[in-house]
């Protein structure tokens, strides 16, 4: 029992010393849920959910969701590194003509952090499975994806990056 007491005292002293030196900020973790970033994250998460519903329904109002200077980082094989919203519109139109899309629920939404400060910044990260069906054959595949959304102060998407081997999945639908 004495050993446990000594260990607890040593741990408590270590936390006090580290906190005093500025190495550990215990209070920051306790207040993060009431922060402005948390409020932005919740609002931006609602935007992401609405965006995906509209995208699946092939009724996406790009002006509603994207900032004027928004860009999308292409991650599919052969795509440009950076796509404009106009590029995205054209890409969606081609995909919607050939494929039907749904997604598996729940969508897993996580708060993003600023890469320099490591603080929540209101951005949204999302994991989900997109179900793709080739309309002509009704052949389907489920694609696990990760998406990163950055937003401006008006709650519009400024950058979207989609990670996943989408090209391989589309190609798999084309083979017999």
Residue pairs with C-beta under 8 A, 6 or more apart in sequence:
15 24
15 26
18 24
19 25
19 26
32 38
32 120
35 120
36 122
37 111
37 119
37 120
37 121
37 122
38 111
38 120
39 122
40 121
40 122
40 151
40 155
41 111
41 112
41 120
41 122
41 123
41 124
43 122
43 155
44 122
44 123
44 124
44 149
44 151
44 155
45 109
45 124
47 65
47 151
47 155
47 157
48 107
48 109
48 124
48 126
48 149
49 107
49 109
50 65
51 60
51 65
51 157
52 103
52 107
54 60
54 61
54 65
55 92
55 101
56 101
56 102
56 103
58 92
58 96
60 92
62 85
62 88
62 89
65 156
65 157
66 85
66 88
66 156
66 157
67 152
67 154
67 156
67 157
67 158
69 158
70 84
70 85
70 156
70 157
70 158
70 159
70 160
71 82
71 83
71 84
71 85
71 158
71 159
72 82
72 83
72 84
72 85
72 87
72 88
72 159
72 160
72 161
72 162
73 81
73 82
73 83
73 159
73 160
73 161
73 162
74 80
74 81
74 82
74 83
75 161
75 162
75 163
75 164
75 166
76 166
76 167
77 167
77 168
78 167
80 87
83 91
95 101
98 134
98 135
98 136
99 132
99 133
99 134
99 135
99 170
99 173
100 132
100 133
100 135
101 130
101 131
101 132
101 133
102 130
102 131
102 133
103 128
103 129
103 130
103 131
104 128
104 129
104 130
104 131
104 142
107 126
107 127
107 128
108 126
108 127
108 128
109 124
109 125
109 126
110 124
110 125
110 126
110 127
111 120
111 122
111 123
111 124
111 125
112 120
112 121
112 122
112 123
112 124
112 125
112 148
112 149
112 150
113 119
113 120
113 121
113 123
114 120
114 121
122 151
123 148
123 149
123 150
123 151
124 148
124 149
124 151
125 146
125 147
125 148
125 149
126 146
126 147
126 148
126 149
127 144
127 145
127 146
128 144
128 145
128 147
129 142
129 143
129 144
129 145
130 142
130 143
130 145
130 164
131 140
131 141
131 142
131 143
132 140
132 141
132 142
132 143
132 169
132 170
132 173
133 139
133 140
133 173
134 140
134 173
134 174
137 173
139 173
140 173
141 169
141 172
141 173
143 164
143 165
143 166
143 169
144 164
145 162
145 163
145 164
145 166
146 162
146 163
146 164
147 160
147 161
147 162
147 163
148 159
148 160
148 161
148 163
149 157
149 159
149 160
150 157
150 158
150 159
150 160
151 157
151 158
152 158
